[in-house]
Amino acid sequence: ASIEADFRATRLPLLERGMIYVIAHIRGGGEMGRQWYEEPNGAKYLCKKNTFYDFVDVAKALVDEWKWTSSDMLSCEGRSAGGLLIGASINMAPELFRVAILGVPFVDVVVTMTDSTIPLTSGEWVEWGNPNEEKFFHYMMEYSPMNNVQKGRTYPSCWLTGGLNDPRVAYWEPAKFAATLRHENPDNPNPICMKMDLSAGHFSASDRYKYYKELAADYAFLLDQLNLV
């Protein structure tokens, strides 16, 4: 899949406060053709970590090379499998980001991908690999956010969301990750917060106004942590 650069009115509250909105076209998408996705140099199977390397490299370029921002003002956001991207990236470079938003994040990779009763699991083996096979198990353990939280590091402020009725990314994934982030770094000065919707599934609100309210909550946390309120 590719993420096209397009206009969304919901980005205006960020732009009006001087923020720069960036879409990182990392390996795993199709922006650069099929080779941007497939092995041996893409981001499939045993190349999946290239996705995270690319994202961190883009973030470092924004700070060090292009100087569009600084680490104390840099935020990142991803949803579902994009939440895996954010979780893995903040594990790789915790101090690089100031705020991270993880929407219904797929962060307990090995546990979820081992359970074939979950609706998407067996179909996703062609993307991630099957952790019931030893080579894929060990590789997934190297990047699964739940299993790679670093101790003694300053993690960014994190806002995790989940849906109690989510059949794809179960509600306990953001809950477990939030608890792990707090447990491993009890002295982290930045808040690790979770918002659980007790009536939502994976795609959250279908009602337009409820969607805006949820987005407003995301933005409120983000802007507060960046002191842009």
C-alpha positions in Angstrom: 0.0 0.0 0.0 1.0 3.6 -0.6 0.1 6.7 1.2 -0.7 9.5 -1.2 0.1 13.1 -0.2 -3.3 14.8 -0.2 -5.2 17.7 1.5 -7.1 17.1 4.7 -8.9 19.9 6.6 -8.2 18.0 9.8 -4.5 18.9 9.5 -5.2 22.7 9.6 -5.2 22.9 13.4 -1.6 21.7 13.3 -0.5 23.8 10.4 -2.0 26.9 12.0 0.2 26.4 15.0 3.3 26.3 12.9 3.7 22.6 12.7 5.2 20.8 9.6 3.3 17.7 8.6 5.5 15.0 7.0 4.5 11.6 5.4 7.5 9.2 5.4 7.5 6.9 2.4 9.4 4.1 4.0 10.1 0.6 2.6 7.1 -1.6 3.0 4.9 0.7 0.8 4.9 0.7 -3.0 6.1 4.2 -3.7 9.3 3.0 -5.3 7.9 -0.1 -7.0 7.6 -3.7 -6.0 11.3 -3.8 -5.0 10.5 -1.3 -2.3 8.4 -4.0 -0.6 9.8 -7.5 -1.6 12.9 -9.2 -0.3 15.9 -9.0 -0.3 16.1 -5.2 0.1 12.4 -4.3 0.8 10.5 -4.7 4.0 8.8 -8.1 3.9 9.5 -11.2 6.0 13.1 -11.1 7.2 13.6 -7.6 5.9 10.8 -6.0 8.0 13.2 -4.0 10.1 14.1 -1.9 7.1 10.7 -0.2 7.7 11.8 1.0 11.1 15.3 1.9 10.0 13.8 4.1 7.2 11.4 5.8 9.6 14.1 6.6 12.1 16.4 7.8 9.3 13.7 10.2 8.1 13.2 11.5 11.6 17.0 12.1 12.0 17.1 13.9 8.7 14.4 16.2 9.7 16.4 17.1 12.8 20.0 16.9 11.8 20.2 17.3 8.1 17.3 19.5 7.0 16.9 21.2 10.5 13.2 21.5 10.1 12.6 20.7 13.7 14.4 19.5 16.8 14.0 16.3 18.9 12.2 18.2 21.6 9.5 19.2 19.1 9.3 16.1 16.9 6.2 13.9 17.1 5.2 10.8 15.2 1.9 9.0 14.7 0.8 5.6 13.4 -2.3 3.4 13.5 -2.7 -0.4 13.6 0.3 -1.8 11.8 1.5 1.8 11.7 1.4 1.6 15.5 3.9 -1.2 15.3 6.1 1.2 13.2 5.9 3.8 15.9 6.4 1.4 18.8 9.5 -0.1 17.1 10.9 3.3 16.2 10.6 4.8 19.7 12.3 1.6 21.0 15.2 2.1 18.6 15.6 5.9 19.3 13.6 6.9 22.3 15.2 10.3 22.7 14.7 11.2 19.1 11.0 11.9 19.6 9.1 14.2 21.9 5.6 12.8 21.4 4.3 9.5 19.9 0.7 8.7 19.1 -0.2 5.0 18.7 -3.7 4.3 17.5 -5.0 0.7 18.1 -1.3 -0.3 17.8 -0.2 -3.8 16.7 2.7 -4.0 19.3 2.5 -7.6 20.7 3.6 -9.0 17.4 4.7 -12.6 18.3 1.7 -13.3 20.5 -0.8 -12.0 18.0 0.8 -13.6 15.0 1.0 -17.0 16.7 -2.8 -17.1 17.3 -4.4 -18.2 14.1 -7.9 -17.7 15.6 -7.5 -14.0 15.3 -9.2 -12.9 12.0 -6.2 -11.4 10.2 -3.4 -13.6 11.5 -3.1 -16.4 9.0 -3.7 -14.1 6.1 -0.9 -11.8 7.4 1.7 -14.6 7.5 2.4 -13.8 3.8 3.5 -10.3 5.0 5.3 -10.9 8.3 6.0 -14.6 8.2 4.7 -17.3 10.6 6.3 -17.1 14.1 5.5 -20.8 14.5 8.5 -21.2 12.2 11.7 -20.7 14.2 13.4 -18.3 11.8 10.4 -15.9 11.8 9.9 -16.2 15.5 13.4 -15.1 16.3 13.3 -12.3 13.8 10.0 -11.0 15.1 11.3 -11.0 18.6 14.1 -8.6 17.5 11.6 -5.9 16.6 8.3 -6.6 18.5 7.7 -3.4 20.5 6.5 -5.3 23.6 9.7 -7.3 23.7 12.2 -4.5 23.1 11.4 -1.7 25.5 14.7 -0.3 26.7 15.4 0.3 30.4 16.8 3.5 31.8 15.9 5.6 28.7 13.7 8.7 28.3 10.8 7.7 26.1 8.6 10.3 24.5 5.2 11.2 25.8 2.9 8.5 24.5 -0.8 8.5 23.7 -2.2 5.0 23.0 -5.7 4.2 22.0 -7.7 1.0 21.8 -11.2 -0.4 21.2 -12.7 -2.9 23.6 -14.4 -4.7 20.7 -11.5 -4.6 18.3 -11.2 -8.0 16.6 -7.9 -7.2 14.8 -5.8 -5.6 17.4 -7.1 -6.7 20.8 -7.5 -4.1 23.5 -4.8 -5.7 25.6 -2.1 -4.8 23.1 -2.0 -1.0 23.8 -2.7 -1.8 27.5 0.2 -4.2 27.8 2.5 -1.8 25.9 1.5 1.2 28.1 2.1 -0.9 31.2 5.5 -2.1 29.9 6.7 1.4 29.0 5.8 2.6 32.5 7.3 -0.5 34.3 10.6 -0.4 32.5 11.2 3.3 33.0 9.5 4.4 36.2 11.5 7.6 36.3 10.6 8.7 32.8 9.3 12.3 33.2 7.0 12.0 30.1 3.5 10.7 30.5 2.4 7.3 29.0 -1.4 7.6 28.6 -4.0 5.3 27.2 -7.6 6.0 26.1 -9.8 2.9 25.7 -13.1 3.2 23.8 -15.5 0.8 25.4 -17.9 0.7 22.4 -15.5 0.8 19.5 -13.8 -1.7 17.2 -10.7 -1.5 15.1 -11.9 1.5 13.0 -13.2 3.4 15.9 -16.0 5.9 15.3 -18.0 5.7 12.1 -20.0 8.7 13.3 -18.4 11.9 11.8 -18.8 14.0 14.9 -17.4 11.3 17.3 -14.4 10.9 14.9 -13.8 14.6 15.3 -14.0 14.4 19.1 -11.5 11.5 19.1 -9.2 13.4 16.8 -9.5 16.4 19.1 -8.4 14.3 22.0 -5.3 13.1 20.1 -4.5 16.7 19.1 -5.1 18.0 22.6 -2.5 15.6 24.0 -0.1 16.3 21.2 -0.3 20.1 21.4 -0.2 20.1 25.2 3.0 18.0 25.3 4.6 20.3 22.6 3.5 23.4 24.6 1.6 24.7 21.6 -1.8 25.0 23.3 
